[in-house]
Amino acid sequence: MRFWLGGYGADMGGEAAGIGELRAGEVIDHLAGGPLAFAGTAAAASSPSWLSAHPRLDVVYAALEGQGAVQAFRRTSERGFARLGDPVPAGDLVCHVAVDPDGTRLIASCWGDGRVVAMGLDAAGRPHTPEIAASAGDPFSSGDPFAVAGESVGRAPAHPTVDAIDLAAAARALREAAGAEFAHLVPDYAEPEASVEPAVVVEVDPEVRVSRAHHATFLPRGLVATTDMGFDLVRFWRPSGSRLRPVGEVVLPRGSGPRHAVWHPSGHLYVVTELSAELFALAPDASGAWRIVAGLSLGAPAGDLAAGIVLSRDAERVYLGLRGSDTIATVRVAGTGTDLTPLALVESGVSWPRDHTVQRDTLLVAGERSGSIASLALDLRTGVPGRVRHRTEAPNPTRILVAR
């Protein structure tokens, strides 16, 4: 299989020269379990930290994080791209691009200044006419965590009870329960992980709250959800022409830092929080207002920062990356989608797992700081990732996108 890699270049302290090409086994393979190989740069670009594909056209969109712009690339050959139009300004440290399933617009999220920017897409897939959506407000600005709860449509109070996990004790219990055959799936945290210098160091004062948009997700029935890490918000929008009209928001716990989200077939939106390393399930009530309906701790060591979130093929497992301990958390989904149970924390095989993707029986993980990609086999019975199957070097990867 072939994948496109986003990564950090010189302007963000990394070594990536642009959009990279990753191969897992032979290009014609339909499985990703074969040996991994970095096949070089497919398109020169400055820190294309996030990549998204057009649903119909052979076009890939890159968030050029250091430049604060979105660039479209048209595929011109089996492994080559050409720029499609000029870069379109978005905002400071644009870190994510989401494309509407109907191919008419994209949404860029900017970590540096909190902007959520909608752009139209023309018939060739070129982005145009950036429109900055309404800015977020801090729901905790009064200092009272419940002061504004419920005041706006869809805004919810703090989360329900979330069970914390003693990581060492949980790991011991899981190893004992798994038995000798599967005990290796659960890492031993008795020894501290070696520290690795990051490609980019961004100092954040937790006492200074500023808007930091980070992710957008297109939901059924024409809704869009975006996360704001700085203000602990999940905001909901409805596209109206070239603009986004705000229709509600959900307030997460202060300092939790909602980062990425994924839509689940049960009708829930699962949100992972970077700073508190928790998983929340959101759903609309009878009136259409969104609420927190479930939540749990991922059991991460103190100081971990959560990153990506993806579902298994059958949507019965959620896989979440934890940077610091450099592990992948596996959560089981049962019932109506609100029964969330932590299953395991396993070694990711890389340092600073920034993004990961499930391809049938394989989990591919991008290690930003280790400059590597690792593949882990997924246990067919438990859905838990096993030991590293293959690994290859790749310059500061931050995104793995399946090549069509």
N, C-alpha and C positions, 0 to 999 in steps of 0.2 A: 504494500500500500504506500501511497504517497501522501505527505502532509506538508502544509506550509507553516513556517515558524515565524512568529513575531519575536522581536528582541530589542535589547537596549544597545544603541550605538554610542559613538564618542560623545555626543552632546548630552548623554545621560550617564556617562561614566562606564559604558560597556564596550564590547568589541564587535557587535553585530554590524555587518555592512548593509543590511537590508532585510528583505523577506527571504528566509532560508528555506531550503528543501530538505525534508527528512524522509528517509525510506525505511519501511519496516518490511523486511523480506523483499520479494520481487515486486516491482511496480504493479504487475497484473494480479497480485495476490488479493484475495478478498478478506484475508485475516491479517492482523497486525502482530502476530506472535513471532515472526521471523527476526533475524539479526537486524539491528538498527544501524543506519549509516547517515551521517550528515553529508548531503550532496552539494553543498555550496550555496551561493546566493542566487536566487531566482530573479530578484528585482532590487536594484539599489534604492535605498531609502534611509532616512535619518530617524532612527529609533521608532520603528513601526511596532509599538508595544502591544497593540491589540489588532486582530484581524477579524473581519466578518465577510461573508460571501453574499452576493446577490442571489436571490432564490431561483432565478431563471437564466440570467446572463453569466457568461464566464468572466465575471468581474469580482475583484477582491478590494475591500476598503480597509485602509490602515489608519489607525490613530497615530499620527506623528507627534508623540508626546512632548518631546523637547521643543518642537516648532509650534505647538498649539494649533495644529491644523489636521484636516482629514484629506487623505489622498486616495483617489481611485486608481486601480491598476487593471488593465485589460490583458487577459492572457493571449499571447501571440503565438505560442508554440507549446510543445509538450511540457516544457519546464521553464518557459520564459514569459515575462510580463513587460508591458509598456505603460507608461503613465497615461491615464485617461483624463485629460484636462489638467488644470492647475490645482494645487492644494487650496482647500477652502478653509479660511480661518474659523476656529471654533472657540477656543479659550485656553487659559493657562493650564498646562499639564493635562491635556485631553488624554484620557486613559482608556476609553471604551467607545466602541461603535456598535450599534445594533441596527439591523436592517428589517424593515417591515416585511412580513411574509408576502405581501402583494407587490413588493418591489417598487413602491412609489415614493418612499421616504426613508431616511435614516435618522437616528438620534445619537448625538455625541454627548458624552458625559465628561466633565472637566473637574479633576481633583483639585487643581490649584485655586480656581476662583469660584467653584460651585455651579458653573453654568451648565444648564441642560439646553442643548441646541438642536433644533429640528431642521433638516435639510431636505428639499425635494430631490428626486432622482428623475432625470429625463429618460427618453426612450433608449438611449445608449448606456444608461447607468451612471451618467455624470452627476455628482451632487451639485446643488445650486441653491441660492436664496436662503442662506442660514438665518433662522429666526430664533432669537434667544427667548426661552420660556420664562415665565414668572419666577423670580428668585424665591428661595426658601426663607422661612423665618424660624428662629430658634424657639421651640416650644418650651424650653427651660429657661428662658431669659429672665423670668421673675425670680429664679432661684428655688421655686417650689416645684418639685418633680410632677405634681398632680395639678398645678395651677390651671393649665389650659386643656387638660384631658377632657375630651368630649365636646369641646367648643366648636369644632369645625366638622364638616361632613367626613365621616370615615375615620376620624381621629380616635384612637383607643388609649386607655390608660396603660400603665406599666404591665409587664407580662405576668402570666400566672406563675405559680410556684415552679422553679426550675431546680432540679436536683443536682447538686455539685457532686463531683466524683473524686475520690482519692485515687490518683493515677496509679501509684505504685501498688496499692491494695487491689485495685481493679485489674491490673495487669497480672498479678499473682493468681487471682481468682480465675481469670480467663484461661491462663495457662493450665491450671489444675483441671478445669472443666474440659478443656480441649483434649487433654491427654497427650501422650508422647508423640502421636502422629501429627498433631496440628499445633502443638505448643509454640513452634517457631513462628507462627503467624502473629504472635503477640510480642512486641518488643520489650526489652528489659531496660528500665530507666534508672537503674542503680548508678550507672556511670553517666556523667554529664556529656552532652554533645560538644564536639570541638567547635570553636567559634570560627566563622569565616567572614572576611570583610565583604560587605555588599558592594555591588557596582554603583549604587546610588544611596546616599545617606540623606534622608530628609528629617530634620529635627522638628518635632511637633510638641508644642506646649499644651498638655491636656487641659489646662485651665483657661486657655484662650480658644473659645469656640467660634469657628468660622464654617461657612457652608463648603462642603466637599462632595460634589456629585461624583458617583463612581460607576454606576451600571444602569442599563435600561433593558426592560424585557417587554416584548409585545405579548399581550394576553388575548384570550378569546373575546369575541364581541366588541372588538375595536378599542380595548383599553390598553394603556401603557403604564408600566410601573417603573419608577426610578428610585435609586437609593441615594441617600445623602449621609455620608459617614460622619461629617462634622456636626450635624444637627440631629442625628439619630432618628432619621425620618425615612419612611417609605411613602413616596408620593404617587398619586394616581392621576392620569391624564386621559383626555379623549382628543385625538387629532381633529382639527377643524381647519380644513384647507391646508395651508402651509404652517399653521401654528399648532401649539399644544394648549388645550384648555384644561386647567386644573379642576379635578372633580372630587378630591379627597386626599387624606393622608393618614398614616398610622404612626403614632409615636412609639418608638422602642425605648428600652431603658437608657437612662442617661449614661453616656460614655461607652455604649455597646458597639457603636460604629458599624451599622449595616453596610455590607460591601457588595455582595453579589446575590442574585436570586435566580430561581428556576421554577418554571410552571410544572405542576404535577397533574397527571390525568384525573386525580380525585377532585380537582377543582380548587386546590390549595396552592398558594404561592409560598415556596420555602425560601427563607432569607438567612444567610449566614452572616454573623457579625464578626468583623475583623478583630476588634479590640477585646471583646469579652469571650470570643470563641464559643458562641452559642448558635443553635439552629432554631428558628421560629417558623411556625406555620401560620399563614394569614388566610382569611376567607371572608367573603361578604356575608352580612346578615340578611334578613328578609327585606330590609329597606335598601339594601345595596351598599351600605356602609361597611368598609373593611375593618376587621378586628383581628387581634392575635388570639388564636384558638389553641395553640400548643407551643411548647418550647422545651429545650433541654440543653444542658451543658455538654460540650464535646469531650470533657475530661482532659483538656490540654494542660500541660505544665504552665506555671506562672510565666508570663512574658511572651507566650506564643501569640502569633498573629494568624488568624484564619485567612484563607485566600479563596481558591476556586470551589465551586459546587457543581456536581453533575449527578445525573440519575443513572442507574443500571438500565439495561435494555428493557427489562420487565417493570421498571419503575418501583421495584420492591426494596431497593437499596439506594441510599444517598452517600456519595463519596465527597469528602471535604478535605482540602489540603491545610496543613498546619505548619507554618513557618516558625522555626526555632527548634522544636523537637524534630522537625522534618519528617512528619508522619502523615499518613492518610487515615482519617477517621471514617469508619463505616457505620451507618445508621440504618436500621431496618424500619420499613414503613408497613403498617398493617391497618386493619379496620377500614375506616372511612378516609384515612390519610392523616389523622391526628394522633395515631398511636405510633410514636417514635421511640425506638429503643436503640441505645448505643451497642454495637456489636464488638468492635475491635479498633485498636490503634496499631497500625503496622508501619514499618520503616518504608519510606518512599523511595529510597535508593538514590536520592539527590539531595543537594543542599538548597533550601529555600524553595519548596515546591510552589511555584507561582500559578501554574495552570495544569490541568489534567483532562484526559478524555477517555471515555470507555468505547472500545471497539470490540464487540462480541465478547471474547474470553480474555481480553487484554486491557490493562489500564496503562496508558502512557502518561508519564509525569515530566513536566519541564522544570528543571532546577536552575533558577536564575543565577544563584551565586556559585554553584558548582560548575556552571557552563556545561550542562549535560542533560540528556534525555534518558529516562529509564523506562523499561517495560516490565510490568508485574502481571503474573498470571492470576486470573480470577477463579476462585474455587467454585466449581459448578454447583455444589450443594449449599454452601454458606454464603456465596457472593463476596467473601472476604478476600482481599488481595494477598497473594503469597510473596515468596522471595523474588528478588530481581531476576528476570529472565535474560534481558539484554540491556546494554547501556552503550551510549555513544556520546562523544563530545559535541557540543553545539554552542555557539557564542551567546551567552547570557539570554537564554530563551525565556520568554514571558507569555507565549501563546502557542497553542497547537491547534491548527485548523485542518480538517480533512480536505484533501484536494479531490474535487469531483472529476 
